[in-house]
Amino acid sequence: MNQTIEFDKSELNINEGNSSRTGNKYKIITQKGWLHTEGEKYPVAVAYPIEQPEGNVEPKAYPVGTYQVDTNSLFISGSFDALDIIRHPKLVSYKRS
């Protein structure tokens, strides 16, 4: 099954704070994209995780374009409105829009 993620903007969403359970600081960086699945009429909104670089370096968004997704990276979560991508998602190819 062919699945691609399309990024139509190169903007990052940063959510940071302190865990109410542990008190530890957290920082979650995502980029909004659209998951296109072969055979489906409409794409699904996704929050694609962006890794925080080492040191004092700003994270970078993926450039606008379409990327092939390794299907082992997908997970449907019941706690969010969008399809989540977990662990270390792998984009295996890129095509500029």
Residue frames relative to the residue before (quaternion, step in Angstrom):
aa qw qx qy qz dx dy dz
M 1.0000 0.0000 0.0000 0.0000 0.00 0.00 0.00
N 0.3255 -0.7610 0.5367 0.1642 3.57 -0.77 1.07
Q 0.0476 0.7839 -0.6166 0.0549 3.57 -0.82 1.02
T 0.0379 -0.7878 0.6147 -0.0032 3.53 -0.99 0.91
I 0.2545 -0.7132 0.6242 0.1924 3.54 -1.30 0.42
E 0.1635 -0.7705 0.6121 0.0705 3.51 -0.92 1.01
F 0.1424 -0.7484 0.6432 0.0772 3.55 -0.92 1.01
D 0.1494 -0.8108 0.5615 0.0699 3.57 -0.63 1.12
K 0.7425 0.2078 -0.1663 0.6147 3.57 1.37 0.00
S 0.3116 -0.7311 0.5728 0.2007 3.57 -1.16 0.59
E 0.3710 0.7106 -0.4983 0.3303 3.55 0.73 1.16
L 0.2771 -0.7562 0.5724 0.1544 3.54 -1.09 0.79
N 0.2467 -0.7112 0.6363 0.1688 3.54 -1.26 0.60
I 0.0794 -0.8056 0.5870 0.0079 3.58 -0.69 1.10
N 0.0477 -0.7759 0.6285 -0.0261 3.54 -0.78 1.14
E 0.1389 0.8004 -0.5703 0.1219 3.57 -0.55 1.13
G 0.2180 0.7599 -0.5902 0.1637 3.51 -1.22 0.54
N 0.5504 -0.5654 0.4799 0.3834 3.52 -1.24 -0.58
S 0.4943 -0.6611 0.4829 0.2922 3.56 -0.94 0.90
S 0.4215 -0.7049 0.5095 0.2566 3.57 -0.86 0.96
R 0.6543 0.5218 -0.3045 0.4549 3.58 1.18 -0.54
T 0.8237 0.2274 -0.0952 0.5106 3.59 0.78 -1.02
G 0.4214 -0.7019 0.4705 0.3293 3.58 1.17 -0.51
N 0.5083 0.6537 -0.4166 0.3752 3.59 1.28 -0.08
K 0.4972 -0.6309 0.5034 0.3184 3.53 -1.17 0.62
Y 0.0390 -0.7763 0.6282 0.0328 3.56 -1.21 0.61
K 0.0649 -0.7588 0.6463 0.0479 3.51 -1.31 0.43
I 0.0519 -0.7938 0.6056 -0.0193 3.56 -0.65 1.18
I 0.0927 -0.7987 0.5946 0.0034 3.56 -0.71 1.14
T 0.0537 0.8024 -0.5904 0.0685 3.57 -0.77 1.04
Q 0.2156 -0.7252 0.6341 0.1598 3.50 -1.36 0.29
K 0.3977 -0.7239 0.5114 0.2372 3.58 -0.81 1.01
G 0.0697 0.7843 -0.6116 0.0770 3.51 -0.98 0.94
W 0.3961 -0.6892 0.5549 0.2453 3.52 -1.37 -0.02
L 0.2576 -0.7667 0.5748 0.1245 3.56 -0.71 1.14
H 0.1240 -0.7731 0.6211 0.0348 3.54 -0.73 1.16
T 0.0862 -0.7929 0.6031 0.0126 3.56 -0.77 1.09
E 0.5228 -0.6461 0.4652 0.3047 3.52 -0.88 1.02
G 0.7901 0.2880 -0.2329 0.4884 3.56 -0.86 0.99
E 0.6558 0.4675 -0.3137 0.5030 3.60 1.26 -0.25
K 0.4974 -0.6919 0.4430 0.2787 3.55 -0.95 0.89
Y 0.8125 0.1957 -0.0713 0.5445 3.59 0.95 -0.89
P 0.4714 -0.6553 0.5034 0.3081 3.59 -1.12 0.61
V 0.3528 -0.7059 0.5766 0.2114 3.56 -1.33 0.37
A 0.4606 -0.6683 0.5069 0.2902 3.59 -0.96 0.87
V 0.0544 -0.7905 0.6099 0.0111 3.57 -1.02 0.85
A 0.2733 -0.6942 0.6356 0.1983 3.52 -1.29 0.51
Y 0.1641 -0.8270 0.5349 0.0553 3.56 -0.10 1.33
P 0.3698 -0.7544 0.4920 0.2283 3.64 -0.60 1.07
I 0.1721 -0.7552 0.6277 0.0775 3.53 -1.05 0.91
E 0.4014 -0.7270 0.5022 0.2410 3.58 -0.77 1.00
Q 0.4434 -0.6618 0.5394 0.2727 3.54 -1.13 0.77
P 0.3900 -0.7284 0.5065 0.2467 3.61 -0.68 1.03
E 0.6023 -0.5601 0.4345 0.3670 3.55 -1.27 0.44
G 0.8056 0.2908 -0.2077 0.4726 3.55 -1.19 0.57
N 0.7037 -0.4527 0.3577 0.4147 3.51 -1.24 -0.53
V 0.3638 0.7309 -0.4814 0.3188 3.57 0.98 0.93
E 0.4477 -0.6880 0.5058 0.2651 3.57 -0.96 0.88
P 0.4728 -0.6516 0.5005 0.3184 3.62 -1.00 0.74
K 0.2750 -0.7652 0.5634 0.1466 3.56 -1.16 0.62
A 0.4105 -0.6909 0.5455 0.2379 3.53 -1.06 0.86
Y 0.5466 -0.5619 0.4902 0.3810 3.54 -1.26 0.37
P 0.5170 -0.6158 0.4828 0.3471 3.60 -1.06 0.63
V 0.6298 -0.5043 0.4204 0.4150 3.57 -1.23 0.48
G 0.4453 0.6688 -0.5038 0.3171 3.57 -0.89 0.95
T 0.4763 -0.6416 0.5225 0.2974 3.54 -1.36 -0.13
Y 0.1161 -0.8056 0.5810 -0.0004 3.55 -0.89 1.06
Q 0.4180 -0.6721 0.5521 0.2621 3.58 -1.06 0.79
V 0.2509 -0.7893 0.5490 0.1128 3.59 -0.92 0.94
D 0.4066 -0.6438 0.5906 0.2671 3.53 -1.12 0.78
T 0.4010 -0.7719 0.4378 0.2275 3.61 -0.40 1.20
N 0.5623 0.5878 -0.3974 0.4248 3.63 1.19 -0.23
S 0.6214 0.5671 -0.3248 0.4322 3.59 1.30 -0.20
L 0.6339 0.5771 -0.3244 0.3997 3.62 1.21 -0.18
F 0.0107 0.7797 -0.6233 0.0584 3.53 -1.13 0.82
I 0.2588 -0.7564 0.5777 0.1649 3.60 -0.85 0.90
S 0.1558 -0.8031 0.5737 0.0404 3.54 -0.67 1.18
G 0.3844 -0.7341 0.5127 0.2246 3.56 -0.94 0.84
S 0.6552 0.5498 -0.3125 0.4133 3.59 1.21 -0.27
F 0.7310 0.3511 -0.2239 0.5407 3.61 1.23 -0.08
D 0.5504 -0.6227 0.4480 0.3296 3.57 -1.25 0.37
A 0.7329 0.3756 -0.2115 0.5263 3.58 1.23 -0.31
L 0.5799 -0.5333 0.4765 0.3903 3.51 -1.34 0.23
D 0.2537 -0.7742 0.5625 0.1407 3.58 -0.81 0.97
I 0.2288 -0.7237 0.6318 0.1572 3.52 -1.22 0.57
I 0.1740 -0.8485 0.4984 0.0371 3.55 -0.57 1.18
R 0.7898 0.3147 -0.2691 0.4525 3.49 -1.44 0.17
H 0.6889 -0.3910 0.3414 0.5060 3.53 -0.80 -1.02
P 0.2030 -0.8169 0.5256 0.1232 3.57 0.15 1.25
K 0.2523 -0.7797 0.5623 0.1110 3.51 -1.06 0.77
L 0.1461 -0.7384 0.6538 0.0780 3.54 -0.84 1.06
V 0.2248 -0.8489 0.4705 0.0862 3.55 -0.47 1.19
S 0.7983 0.0247 -0.0622 0.5985 3.61 1.19 -0.12
Y 0.2411 -0.7845 0.5645 0.0878 3.54 -1.25 0.39
K 0.0040 -0.7655 0.6435 -0.0001 3.55 -1.06 0.80
R 0.3712 -0.7379 0.5208 0.2158 3.56 -0.66 1.11
S 0.4383 -0.6913 0.5098 0.2648 3.57 -1.02 0.85
